[in-house]
Amino acid sequence: MMETLSPRQSDILSIARREARVTVDGLSSRFQVTPQTIRKDLNDLCERNLLKRVHGGAMLPSGVSNLGYEARRRMAAEGKRRIGRRVATLIPDNSSTILNIGTTTEQVAMALRAHEGLMTVTNNLNVANILRDAPGVRVVVAGGVLRAFDGGIIGDATVAFLSDYKVDFAVIGASAIDPDDGTVLDYDHAEVRAARTILSHARTTILVADAMKFERTAPVRIAPLTDIDIFVTDQPPPESIRDLCEAGGVRLEVAPEEEGPSP
């Protein structure tokens, strides 16, 4: 299949593999061709199931396997930063938290570095490294099996360790959210077991997920969205999700856009 791609289509596919998502406008500018030409390229790649069309562009198809960790970090990076900053305003000083595996929870950790009197339990080595020298934060790292590709810690020992805690706030990420019924989804059953344990050992649960999670699928069910107390995202979600949040008493928070410098 690959030998039938044009050079530009091969380049587009390489960019998508590196950055996880491509846009029509961005590719049009990059290759100095019209948006219509790029749309034809994307349609061709999607017909071959190499990419999946989304609004304004395309992304790597999802299903039973997740994207590479560095690619996930680049996806919706600005939106994840806004989510992290918004969550940090919901967590007061002198409280306890659990943060699970994920690139969005890493942004929450970045935004929590200035907190005082905070204890954070995590099964994410990246979160631990982000917070390890924050003067007002005490970090507790779960035991278990370390996944080399993303710094996640999983397994029976992890679940047992997390079960020993009852924290004020649990912050979890997810790989996908079903826009029809609000099911929160992920790829790895062992990771999901840890996430479920985290949710059941917190007084307040916070789901962090950017809007791209409504465009993806994953096979393992974490929980229904209505089991979450607060859902923080970067863009207004589909109407079906807003209705679910309202009916289920889930507090929906859309992280505000960054304010530019004053003129």
C-alpha atoms as one frame of an Amber mdcrd trajectory, in Angstrom:
protein
   0.000   0.000   0.000   2.751   2.428   0.939   4.380   2.321  -2.528   1.225
   3.747  -4.127   1.328   6.903  -2.012   2.557  10.124  -3.538   5.645  11.723
  -1.955   3.453  14.397  -0.383   1.049  11.805   1.016   3.983   9.887   2.508
   5.205  13.105   4.101   1.721  13.842   5.461   1.551  10.373   6.991   4.999
  10.852   8.570   3.901  14.174  10.060   0.739  12.579  11.437   2.755   9.784
  13.039   5.032  12.344  14.646   2.390  14.880  15.711  -0.697  12.613  15.940
  -2.925  15.145  14.157  -2.652  17.285  11.026  -4.782  20.181   9.804  -5.758
  21.179   6.279  -4.587  24.761   6.786  -1.288  23.721   8.335  -0.489  21.231
   5.572  -1.586  23.656   2.854   0.864  26.234   4.173   3.614  23.681   4.702
   3.457  22.203   1.200   2.415  25.419  -0.562  -0.620  23.832  -2.207  -4.316
  24.621  -2.050  -6.564  23.367   0.777  -8.530  21.424  -1.846  -5.376  19.483
  -2.792  -4.691  18.651   0.848  -8.290  17.515   1.365  -7.910  15.112  -1.574
  -4.709  13.753  -0.045  -6.364  13.315   3.338  -9.424  11.665   1.828  -7.172
   9.222  -0.003  -5.218   8.399   3.163  -8.448   7.951   5.108  -9.911   5.643
   2.456  -6.835   3.469   2.989  -7.501   3.543   6.767  -4.119   5.183   7.335
  -5.724   8.299   8.821  -9.118   9.253  10.226 -10.854  12.470   9.203 -11.710
  14.932  11.958 -12.958  18.495  11.785 -10.374  20.615   9.988  -7.934  17.798
   9.272  -7.110  14.206  10.154  -5.482  12.125  12.864  -4.055   8.684  13.337
  -6.861   6.131  13.656  -7.554   4.833  17.140  -9.029   1.562  18.259  -7.292
  -1.162  20.195  -3.891   0.505  20.587  -2.902   3.912  21.847  -0.693   6.498
  20.181   2.952   6.870  21.113   3.496   8.827  24.308   5.408  11.709  22.722
   2.733  12.039  20.042   0.085  12.164  22.775   2.036  14.926  24.521   1.883
  17.034  21.368  -1.833  16.467  20.803  -3.910  19.440  22.034  -0.892  20.608
  24.042  -2.205  24.132  24.589  -5.614  22.850  25.627  -4.020  20.453  28.115
  -2.059  23.325  29.663  -5.286  25.284  30.097  -6.974  22.253  31.637  -4.079
  21.849  34.062  -4.234  25.452  35.177  -7.997  25.275  35.646  -7.770  22.122
  37.758  -5.120  23.746  39.938  -7.624  26.450  40.867 -10.056  23.753  42.065
  -7.542  22.131  44.423  -6.761  24.200  47.515  -3.526  24.331  49.466  -3.197
  21.880  52.364  -5.072  19.082  50.611  -4.289  15.598  49.276  -4.484  14.351
  45.700  -3.938  11.333  43.480  -2.855  11.878  39.854  -2.847   8.964  37.446
  -1.069   8.170  34.175  -1.491  10.600  31.299  -0.183  13.646  29.500  -3.023
  15.846  30.771  -2.426  14.888  34.393   1.196  15.909  33.820  -0.059  19.398
  32.991  -2.114  19.366  36.189   1.090  18.527  38.061   2.880  21.458  36.413
   0.117  23.791  37.565   0.232  22.396  41.125   3.924  23.146  41.674   3.176
  26.452  43.407   0.748  24.911  45.916   1.559  24.747  49.623   0.946  21.858
  51.982  -0.044  19.509  49.164   0.400  15.747  49.262   0.258  14.021  45.888
   0.102  10.260  45.390   0.820   9.097  41.847   1.471   6.051  39.709   3.024
   8.294  37.046   6.793   8.808  37.228   6.506  11.880  35.001   4.173  13.497
  37.541   6.584  12.557  40.334   9.497  14.174  38.482   7.502  17.328  37.777
   6.612  17.740  41.459   9.695  16.289  43.163  11.401  19.650  43.812   8.247
  21.715  44.385   8.862  23.093  47.899   5.254  22.900  49.082   4.445  19.447
  47.712   5.107  16.018  49.225   5.140  13.272  46.592   4.233   9.634  47.260
   5.011   7.210  44.423   3.066   3.969  44.058   4.890   0.664  43.764   4.338
  -1.754  40.937   5.528  -2.574  37.416   7.086   0.347  35.533   6.126   0.836
  31.883   9.223   2.146  30.143   7.438   3.911  27.288   5.348   6.303  29.412
   6.546   6.137  33.019   3.293   4.591  34.219   3.261   2.216  37.174   0.675
  -0.562  37.036  -0.156  -4.023  38.377  -1.586  -5.700  41.451   0.930  -4.019
  43.766  -0.103  -0.617  42.397  -3.782  -1.258  43.017  -3.058  -2.489  46.559
  -0.880   0.548  47.257  -3.473   3.044  45.991  -6.173   1.303  48.039  -4.406
   2.382  51.241  -5.243   6.050  50.599  -8.336   8.219  50.847  -7.538  11.605
  49.339  -9.402  14.863  48.901  -9.087  14.964  45.106  -8.468  12.315  42.464
  -7.460  13.568  39.021  -7.595  11.042  36.182  -7.115  11.269  32.448  -8.603
   9.047  29.763  -7.884   8.084  26.169 -11.446   8.453  24.886 -14.967   9.435
  25.901 -17.936   7.958  24.063 -19.942  11.009  22.900 -23.196   9.011  22.904
 -23.315   7.572  26.412 -20.390   9.304  28.126 -18.420   6.151  28.898 -14.851
   7.028  29.901 -12.452   4.687  28.083  -8.812   3.619  27.943  -6.644   0.998
  26.261  -4.844  -0.965  28.975  -6.829  -3.069  31.441  -4.112  -2.847  34.083
  -4.077   0.948  33.803  -7.871   1.011  34.022  -7.786  -1.065  37.232  -5.548
   1.578  38.789  -7.812   4.394  37.559 -10.917   2.720  39.023  -9.130   2.302
  42.358  -8.150   5.964  42.323 -11.742   7.029  41.668 -13.046   4.929  44.549
 -10.536   6.363  47.032 -11.209  10.086  46.733 -13.743  12.485  48.187 -13.905
  14.472  44.942 -13.138  13.027  41.506 -11.948  15.118  38.560 -11.752  13.906
  34.965  -9.381  15.825  32.684  -9.766  15.327  28.927  -9.357  17.557  25.897
 -11.993  17.731  23.173 -10.084  15.341  20.895 -11.053  12.520  23.244 -14.566
  12.688  21.757 -13.089  11.838  18.345 -11.285   8.700  19.518 -12.270   5.227
  20.664 -10.711   2.791  23.128 -11.804  -0.696  24.210 -11.648  -0.715  28.015
 -14.288   0.948  30.181 -13.113   3.015  33.166 -16.443   4.395  34.386 -19.533
   6.255  33.240 -19.051   9.994  33.095 -21.854  10.385  35.621 -19.630   8.744
  38.255 -17.311  11.776  38.054 -17.798  14.880  40.214 -16.031  17.433  37.974
 -15.181  17.195  34.284 -12.593  19.701  33.038 -12.049  20.032  29.296 -10.675
  22.628  26.882 -13.663  23.187  24.582 -17.443  22.963  24.969 -18.260  19.248
  24.580 -20.998  17.777  22.360 -24.571  18.505  23.414 -25.073  14.873  24.428
 -22.222  15.175  26.925 -23.514  18.475  28.285 -26.914  16.865  28.794 -25.340
  13.888  30.593 -23.402  16.175  32.895 -26.488  18.200  33.747 -28.649  15.120
  34.346 -25.975  13.349  36.377 -24.942  16.312  38.506 -21.446  16.449  36.988
 -19.855  19.877  37.237 -18.635  20.771  33.743 -15.666  23.146  33.553 -14.363
  24.490  30.237 -10.861  25.842  30.754 -10.754  29.483  29.613  -8.613  30.700
  26.746  -5.386  32.402  27.685  -5.606  36.170  27.835  -3.096  37.908  25.599
  -0.931  40.804  26.758  -2.654  44.140  27.169  -2.180  46.500  24.197
